[in-house]
Amino acid sequence: MAFKPNMRLDKNPMPTQDPAVRAHNFNEVATGYSEDVALDEAMRCLNCRNMPCVSGCPVNIHIPAFIEKIKEGDFEGAYQIITQSSSLPAVCGRVCPQETQCEQKCVRGIKGEPVGIGRLERFVADWHNAHAKEKAVAPKSNGHKVAIVGSGPSGLTCAGDLAKKGYKVTVYEALHTAGGVLVYGIPEFRLPKSIVAKEVETLKDLGVDIEPNVIIGKTLTIDELFEMGFEAVFVGSGAGLPNFMNIPGEAYKGVYSANEFLTRSNLMKAYLDDPKTPIMKGGKVAVVGGGNVAMDAARTALRLGAEKVYIVYRRSMEELPARREEVEHAEEEGIDFRLLCNPVEILGYQNPDDPRDPKNGFVTGIRCIQMELGEPDASGRRRPVAIEGSEFELEVDAVIMSIGTSPNPLIKSTTKGLEVNKWGGIIVNEDGLTSRKGVYAGGDAVTGAATVISAMGAGKIAAKAIDEALGGLH
């Protein structure tokens, strides 16, 4: 059926909670398209013959086809098209940086705004979750067993793709809840945990076993997994080792890594009045860094009761790596951006009972130096250069370091023949195969901290390679 395209230049805006209200709750900020709005936005798609948007998607969702189904009012049909390529559509529709991927290649973006592909994906997934009555059905077994290390986006994607082909897949997760960074790293107001749980439940319906509280490298080794009858292992253990600046004062109480801060809030429920895992609430907070994780940490601190939250970032707004939408939401909520400045020392006072131990000190502030942008560095961004004599202090009660993470060295240290690069990332070939036969890897464990969708793409590539290597019946 041919549809006359809607040639309006701007995309339908995403409805959101009022900033003054949402800054004090953990409810989802964006509330999603209605059916009428989704239909109107879908009509903006030209259904291009060469489909440039598909090449911009790391998992190659057939975007024009699913949007065409929306135009027909067949929302379930649209969902089925998306799930041919993606195991986590409700997640991707919320946290994928579509503006730098599929939407960046949309033809409608040449003379206006691109089609709201991500918003339509979210709408379709949410519609399915609200209306679908039938569960996914596990296919006939092909007799092969595969182990997955980590239940983050790369692991879940690899598990889902293999399960659909009849593999018996077991996912080993170090924490007590499946989802990896989707549950411990991304806050409820951006990605409700019920959404992740629903996606995980769908994988279980396909026959995937989830084994929580198992640390590969401690509870079991990769060698032991092979001894248990697994024919291939995919390592999607993420990059959970936080980086620090190594400046004076980082050992004071009140200094967190963003990883720790968000895990305590998101997974350990530190926001409760009587938490088992306490966290800094109230006072003034400085978050060091400018990525999506820094935005998440700053906005979480605000919701936990901070009276003032600063983002301290050494480059300008133009170089800020966080998604523009997240930056705009943070600004609307009152986060104070202190750009072109860099911390040089965390200030604090010592516990008089033990003045020799810096771990017994408490944060009172952060000393920063102003920066200016010089020549481009290896990343192509202009290198920040300190301005001599421009130091200043911010009075804060807590400092959250959000300057990146590295892969945990545990698996490397307990697995013979597994090569890693100088940053600790596992070295793989184009199929995700490591230097160890039968062991594949992908996502942040290989690349370091990156996007959810790129990790999913790596999981798909590895699943395809594992299937080809094992010759599954499908």
N, C-alpha and C positions, 0 to 999 in steps of 0.2 A: 504494500500500500504506500502510495506516495503522499507525503505531507508537505504543505507549503510552509517553508521555514519562517520563523519569527526573526525578523532582521533588526530587532532592537539592539543597540550597541552595548548596553550594559547588562551584566548578569543579575539575576534576582538576588538581592542581599540575603544573607543568612540571619534569621531572627536570633536575638540573644537576650539574656537577662540584662536588666538595667545594671550598669557598673556599680552604682552605689549600693545595690542589693547584693549582687553576686560576690563582691569583695569580702563579704562576711559569711558566705556559705560555700559548701563543697559541691553544690548541685552543678550539673553540666551547664557551661556558659552558653553554648550554641544549642538552640532548641529544635532545629531541623526544619526542612521544607514540609509544607502540607501537600496533599495530592495535587491540588490545583496549581500551586507554585511549581511543583516538580514537572508537571505537564507543560507549563508555560516555558520553563527553562529548557526542557528537552526539545521543544520546537525550535530553539535557537541553533541546534546542531544541523549542519548541512549534509551530513551523511557522506562525507568526502570519499571519492573512489579510492584514493591512495592512502587514506587513514593515517595521517602523520601522528595523530595523538597516540596510536597504539605503540609506535616505536619509542615514544617517550615514557611508556610504562615499563618498569623493571620486570613485571610479571606478564606483560603482553596481554592484558585484558582486551577483549574485542569490544572496544568502547562504542563505536557507532551502532553495533548490533544490540547492545543492551539498552542504549538510549532509544533506539527504534522501538523496542518493546515497551518502553515507558510511554512513547507517543501513542501506542496502541492501547494503553491502559492495562497491559499485561505485566504487572509488576513482579509476579512470581517468575514469569519467563525471563525477565531481565535479571533476576537474582540467579537463576540457573546458568545463564550465560556468564555472569561474573565468576561464579564458583567453579567454572571449568578451568579458570586460571588462578584464582585466589582462594585460599582457605580462610581468610580473615577479612571479608568485605566490610563488616561493620567497624572494624578497627581501622582499616585503610581509609575509609571514607571520613574518618575523624582526624587522623594524625599524619597522613601522607602529605608531603610538600608538593601537592599537585601543581602549584604555580611554577615550579622549576622542572616539572616532568611533563606529564601528558598535556596539561593546560598550556604550557609554554609553547607547544607545537600546534595548538589549535588554530585553524585558519581564521576563526572569528576574532582571534586576538590581534590580527594585523591592523584592523581599523577600529577596534573597540576592545571590549573585554572578552576573554575566551569563554566558552561554555563552562558552566560550573560542574565539571565532571565529578570532582570529589563529593560535592554536595548531593549530586544525583546518586552516586554510589552509596552514600550513607542512607539516603532516603529508601533506596531499594532494599538494603540489608535490614533496616529497621522495620520496613513494611513486612518483610518475610518473617522476622522474629516475632512480630505482633500477630500475624495471621496464620502462619504455617502450622498445621496440625500433625503432619506426618514427620517422623524422625528419619534421619539418614539411615540407610541400611548397609551393613558391612557386606562387601562382596565375597565371593567364594575365595577361600585361601589358595594361594599359589605354592604354599609349602616353604616359603623363605622367611627368615627372621632378621630384622634389622633393629639395632639399638640407636637411640637418639640421646645425646648428652645435652641437656638444657631444654627448657620448654618456652623459650622466647620465640620471637617471630620466625627466625630461620629454622629452628627445631620443629615448631608446630607446622610450618609449611612443608618441610621435608616429610614429616610424619603423615600429613594429610595426603600428599601426592602419592606416597607409597601405599598407604592404606587403601586408597581408591583402586589400586592395581592388585590388591589381594595379599600384600605383605603383612606379616604379623609384626607390628611395630610396638616397641616399648620405649617410652620416653622417661628418662631419669632426670629428676629435678632436685637441686640441692635444697631449695626452700620448701616450706610446707604447702605452698599454693602454686599451681601451674600458671604460667603466663610470662615468666621472666620479667624483662624490663616493662612489659605492658602492665604488670600489676605493682611492681615495686618502684618503678621509675616515673611513670606518667600519672599525674594526679587525677583524682576522681572528676574534677571539674572539666577536664579535657577528655578523659576516657573512663566512663563509668566501669567499675569492676564487674558489674553484672553483664556487660557486653562481652568482656573477655571470657567470663565463665560460660556464657552461652556458646561462644565459638569453640571453647575447649570441649564442651559437652557434645557438640556436633562431631568432633573428632573421635570422642569415645564411642559414639554411636556407630562410627565407621570401623570400630574394632581396635582403636589405639589404646594401649594401656599406659597410664600415667603413674609413675612410682615417685612420690615426693620423698623428701628427707634423705636422699641418696646423693652423697658427694663423690662424683667420679674422680678417682685419685686418692680417696681416703676410704670410703665405704667399700667401693669396688674400683678396680683398675680397668683400663681398656683391655689389657691382656686377659683379665678374668671374664670380661664380657664375651670375648671370642671363645673362651673355654666353656661358657654357658650355652654355646650353640648359635650365637649371632654370627651372621656371615658378613656383615658390614656394620660399621659404626659411623654415625655422623656427629661431629662435634660442633654444637651451636651454643657454647657456654658463655658467649657474650664477652663484654669488657667491663668487669666490675671492680677493677683495681683503681682507686682514685689517684689522681695526680695532685701534687701540692707545689707551691712556689718555692719552698725552702727559704722563707724569709723569717726573721726573728719573730717569736711570739706564736708560731703556729701550734705549739703544744699547749697553749692556754685552754682552760675550760671555756666552752662557748664557741670553739672553732670546729666546724663540721665540714666534711666533704658533702657535696650535693647528693652524692649517692647514699650516704648514711642518713642525711636529713630526710630525703624523700622516702627512703625505705622505712624509716621509723614512722613517718606519717602515713604513707600509703598502705603498707603491708602490716605494720605492727600496731596500727591504730593509736599512735601517740597523741592524737587530737582529743582522745577521751579525757574526762575529768580526772580519772584515776588510772592512768596508763601503766602497763607493766614495763613499757619501754619509754622513759621520759624524754622530753624534747624541750628546747627553748621556746617559750611562749611569751608574747608581749615584748616590750622594750623596743630598741632600734636594731635593725639588722642590715648588714652589708653583704651583698652577694657579688662575688668576684667572677666575672665572665660574661659572655654575651650570646651564648647559644640557647637553644630551646630548653636545655636542662636548667640553665640559669634563670630563664623566665619562669619555669615551673617552680623552682625553689623560692624565688622572690614572691610569687603569687600565693604559694602555699604558706609562707611565713606571714603574709598579710592576713590570710584566712585563719591562721592560728592565733591572731590577736596582736601582731606587731603594730606599734603605733607609727612607725616610719620604716620604710624599706628602700634601700639604695641598690641600684645596679652599678657596679664599678667596672668599667670596661676601657681598655687601653687604646682602642681605636674610635672612630667616629660612628655616627648612626648609619652612614652609608655602608660601612664594613661590618656592621653587626650581623653575625651569622644566623641568628634566630629567624624563624618565619615572620614575615611582616605582620601577619594576622595576630600572632602571639605578642609581638611588640606593641601593637596598637591596643590590644586588650589590656596589657600591663599598664600602659600609659593612662588608659581610661580609668583604671582602678586606683591610680594615684601613686604608682611606683616612680621613684625619683631616679632618673638616669644621670649618672655622673660619668660622662664620656671623656675620652682623651685624658684619662688618668690611670695610674697603676699603683697598687699597694707596694710599699717598701718595708713596712713593719706593722705587726699587730700589737697594739698597746694593751697593757694590763697591769694588775697589781698582784703582788705575791701574797700567799697565805702566810701570815706572820708566824704560824706554828711550824712552817717548813719553808723558809725563804729560798732554800737551795734548789728546790725541785720546781721547774717551770710548769709541770703538769698540775701543780696546786695553785697556779695563778688563774685569774679570771679576766676576761676581755673587758676593756673599757673604751677601746676605740681602734681606729685604723689610720695609719699615716700613709698618705699617697703623694705621688709626684705627678705633676701635669706633663702631658705628652704632646708632641706634634708629629704629623705624618711625614716621613721621609720618602726614600726611593722604594719601589716595590720589592718584596721579598720573594722567596721561592714559590709561595702560594699565589703570587700575582697581586696581593694586597700591599698597599704602602706600609712600610715598616714604621712602627711607632718609635719615636726617639724622645728620651726624657729631656725636659727643659730644666736646666740647672737653676737651683735656688727657688723652685716653684712648689716646694712641699707644703702640704696642708693636712689637717687632721679632721676626721669625722668621728663624732662621739657615737659609739655603737655598743650594744651588749652581746652581739653574736656576729660571727663572720662565717659565711658559707662559701667554700671554695668550689667553683664550677669551671675548672679549666681543663676538663677532659679526663678520660679514663684509659686504662690499658688492660689487655687480656690478663687474667689470673694465670700465674706460671705453674699452677698445681698440676694440670694435665700434662704439660710438657715435662715437668720434673719426674713424673711417674710413668711415662710412656717412652720406651726405647724407640729410637729411630724416627722421632717426630721432630722435624726441623722448624725453627721459628726465625723471624727476622729480628733486627736489633731492637724493635719496639715490643717484642714478645708475641707478635701476631703469627699464627700458624701459616706456614707457606703451603700454598695449594697451586694446582695447575688450573687450566681453564674449565675443567669439569669438577673442581672442588676436591680432587684427590690429593691427599697429603703425601709426604715422603714415605709413609708407612702403608703397606699394602692393606687394602680393605678399609682404611680409615679416611673419611672425608670430613671437610670442615667448611664453615661458611658464616657469614654475618660478622658481628663485631669481634669474634674470636680470631678472625683473619684480618679484618680491615682496621680494627680499633673502632671507637664509637662512631656510628653512622646512622642512617635512617632506618626506620622499621621496614619500609618497602624494599630497600636495597638488601637487607638481611633476608627478606622473603624471597627475593630473586635468587639469592645464593642458595637458599634451601631448595628451590625448584630445580636449579641446575644440578645440584648434587643428587637429588632424587632421581632425575633422569639418568644420570651417570650410573648410579647404583643399580637401577633397573636394567640398564644395558649390560652391566657387568655380571649380574646374577641371572639374567635371562628369565625374568618372571613370566608366568603365564597370564596373559591379559588380552 
